[in-house]
């Protein structure tokens, strides 16, 4: 069974006032995605050194 629709603007405002605050302002219990740290080694950088010649 759902919540009945408000009949007046005052009821609508009262219903909206009962809503919890935005989940963006509350700390999340679910951690965000974690990505591993990465770096470019010298061998990979050397492969890209002459890339400008191909563009």
C-alpha positions in Angstrom: 0.0 0.0 0.0 1.5 3.4 -1.0 1.3 6.8 0.5 -1.8 8.7 -0.5 -1.4 11.7 -2.9 -1.6 15.1 -1.2 -4.7 17.1 -1.8 -3.3 20.5 -1.2 0.0 22.3 -1.7 0.5 22.4 2.1 0.2 18.6 2.3 2.7 18.3 -0.6 5.2 20.6 1.1 4.8 18.7 4.4 5.4 15.4 2.6 8.5 16.8 0.9 9.8 18.2 4.3 9.8 14.6 5.6 12.2 13.4 2.8 15.7 12.6 4.0 18.5 14.8 2.9 20.4 14.2 -0.3 22.5 11.0 -0.4 25.3 13.2 -1.8 25.5 15.1 1.5 25.6 12.0 3.6 28.6 9.7 4.0 28.1 6.5 2.0 28.2 3.1 3.5 29.2 1.7 0.1 32.7 2.6 -0.9 33.3 4.0 -4.3 35.3 2.2 -7.0 39.0 1.7 -6.2 41.4 1.7 -9.1 45.0 0.5 -8.8 47.8 3.0 -8.9 49.5 2.9 -12.3 52.6 4.4 -13.8 54.3 4.4 -17.2 57.6 2.6 -17.3 60.5 3.7 -19.5 59.8 1.0 -22.1 56.3 2.2 -22.6 57.3 5.8 -22.7 59.9 4.9 -25.4 57.2 3.4 -27.6 55.3 6.7 -27.5 58.4 8.9 -28.0 58.0 9.2 -31.8 54.2 9.3 -31.8 54.1 12.9 -33.1 55.8 11.7 -36.3 52.6 9.7 -37.1 50.1 12.4 -36.5 
